[in-house]
Amino acid sequence: MRILVVEDDETIGESLTWGLRAEGYTVELVADGNEALWQATEHTFDLILLDVMLPGLDGYQITSRLREAGNWTPILMLTAMDAALDQAEGLDLGADAYLTKPFEYPVLLAHMRALLRGRAQQRPAELRAGDLVMDPATRRVHRAGADIALTAGEASVLEYLLRADGRAVSKTELLEHCWDDFAQADPAVVEVRIHHLRRKLDQPNAPRIIHTVRGVGYRIDPDQP
């Protein structure tokens, strides 16, 4: 899952970025409202954590412009402005939820999970490919009943490939959605992570799960030998 964090307080922004990355999210941090609008317009995110008081455009203006442009990425507003009218304004402009500062980190994560579930309500609760099953909420994975321990990065790549539903996914697409600072990342890191995933997922006398599509990237097909 790719998260855009818009926060001009350096301490809060870095803390959120560190914590969310530790949870396995891919995070882009910006501190300016104009940059935030550009990022949200030019790139795809699963969720936006949006401060209200920002240099340049404020959180209300960003929300309004995104919704007017037909961008319905879930927005969770984070702000010290706790007046009822402030919250009502943000929600009326198109924000999906509102969390006042200071907040407890577990509460933030719970709000995020709720918004991500709402966005993906048409998706299955479990992702499957043959005898491979992944619970995207807990990131638990098992194949043929045996649990498989994955790192946060490995789970992120596997989830993205499973959600592609058999479509071939390029290295560039995986980098953009599963790595921080993807623009500077070497595509070779994708090959390394796929190699590690295959070592954990593939079993003797069982079909390979992740297949290489020459000139394109990778796809999941448990029925292909």
N, C-alpha and C positions, 0 to 999 in steps of 0.2 A: 504494500500500500504506500502511495506517495502523498506526503503531507506538505502543504505550504504553510510555514509559520511566519506570520507578519507581526513583528514586535520590535519597537524601537528601544526598549530597555535592554541594554547589552547583557546584563546579568540574567534576566528572565529569559531572553531569547536563547542564550547559550545553554541555560539549564534545561529548557524545553527540548532543544535540539539533542542534547546529550541523552536525556531520558527517553525520548521517542526512538532514537536510533538503537538504544539498548533494548527496546521492546521489539525491534525488528522492522520498524518503519523506515522508509527512505524520506529524508527531510531536506527541504530547501528553505533557508532562513533569509528573510529580507527585512530591512528596517525602515523602508521608505514607501509611502503610499503609492507613488507613481510607479515605482519598480514592482510593487506587489500587483498592481493592475496589469502591468505588462506580462509578468510571469503567469498570472492566472489566465490571461488571454491567449498567450502563445504556447503554453505547455499544459499537459493534462495532469490533474491532481485528483486524488480520491476524497480529499478533505482540506479545508482551509481554516486554520486557527488565526483569527483576525483581531488584532488590537483596534481600539476605536481611535484614540488620540495618536496621530502619526504625523510626521513631516510630509508635506505634499498633500495628497488626497487623504481624507480621514476614512475610517472604517465604514461609515455610513455611505459615503460617496462611492467607495469601491464596491460595496454590496449592491447599491442601486445600479451602477453602470454594468456590472456583470449580469444582473437579472434582466436589465433592459436589452442586453445583447444575446439573451437566451442561454447564458451559462448558468447551469443549475447545480454546480459543484456544491456539496454541503458546506455551510459556513457556521463555525462556532465562534461567536464573538467573546473576546476576553477583555475585560475593562474594569477599571476602578469606579466607573460611573454606575452607581447602583440604584439610581432613582427609577421609579416605575416608568416614568415617561421616557427615559433614555432607553430602557429595555424595550418598551413598546415600539419606539421609533425603529430600532434595529430590526425587530421581528417584522414590522410592517413593510420595511424596505426589502425583505427577502432573506434575512438571516434565519438559520434553522434552529439555533439555540443560543443561549446567553449565559455566560459564567462570569461572576464578579470576582475581582482580585481583592484580597488574597484568596487562593483556592487550594484545596488539598489535591495533590497529584493523582491519587487513586480516583477522585471524583472526576477530574479531567478525563482520565482514561475511560471511565464509565460513559461519560457523555460522548466521547469519540466513538466508542464501540456501538452505542445506540444509533448514532448518525450513520455510521458505516453499514450497520445492519439494515437501516431504513433504505439506504441507497441500493443495497443489494438484495432487497426482499424477494426479488424474483429468482435469485440464485439459490441453488440447493444448499442445505445446511452442511452437507458433506460433499466433498469433491472426490470423484471416483474415476479410476482408469483401470479396468480389469479388476484384479484383486488388490490394487493399491487404493487406500482410503486416506483422505486428509480432512481433518476438522479445521477449517480456517480460523475459527475463533480461538482455539487453544494451540493450533499448529501441531497437534499430535498427528503422527503418520504411522500407519501400519500396513503391512503387505502380507497377505495370506495369514492374518491373525497375529503376526509378529511385529512388535513395536520397533520403530526405526527412529533413532535419535538424530535430529538435524540441527545444525546451527541456525541462527536467525536468518543469516544470508541465504543459506541453502533452502530454508523453508519459503523464503520470499520468492526465489526463482521457481521452485516447484509449484507454489500456488499460482503464480502468473501463468506458467505453462498449462496447468490444469484448467484454469479459467479460459484459456484460449480455445478449449474444446476441439482439439485436433488441428487447429490452424498452425501453420508454420510461423514461428516468431523469430525475428532477426536478432542478432547480437546487439544492435543499436537500440532496439525496443526494450530488450532486457536491461541494458545499461541504464536507460532513461527511467525505468520504473522500479528497478531493484538495487540501484547503487546511488550513493550520495556523490555529488560532484561528478556526475556521469560524463560531462563534457570533457573532463580531463582524464577519464579512465581509459585504460588500454583495453580494446576488445578481447585481448588474450585472457583477461581475468574471467571473462564469461566461460571460456573453454575450460579453465581450471575448475571453476565451480561446477560446471556440468560433469566434469570428470569425477569430482568428489561425490556428487549426487548419484551418478551411475554406480560407483563402488558400493554405496549404501543401499541402493534400491534394487539393483539386479541380483537375482538369485539363481542358483544352479537349476537347470532344466525348466526355467521359466522365461517367458518372452521378455525382451528388453523393453523398458518403459519409454525412455527418452531416445528419440532417433534424430540423427543429423540429416538435414535437408540441404544438399549441396547448393551453394550459391545463395542460400536464404538464411538458414539458422537451425532451429530445433523445433520439434513438435513431439507431443505425447500420443502414442498409438500402441496400446497393449496388444493389438491383434496383428501388428506387423512383426515378422520374425527378425 
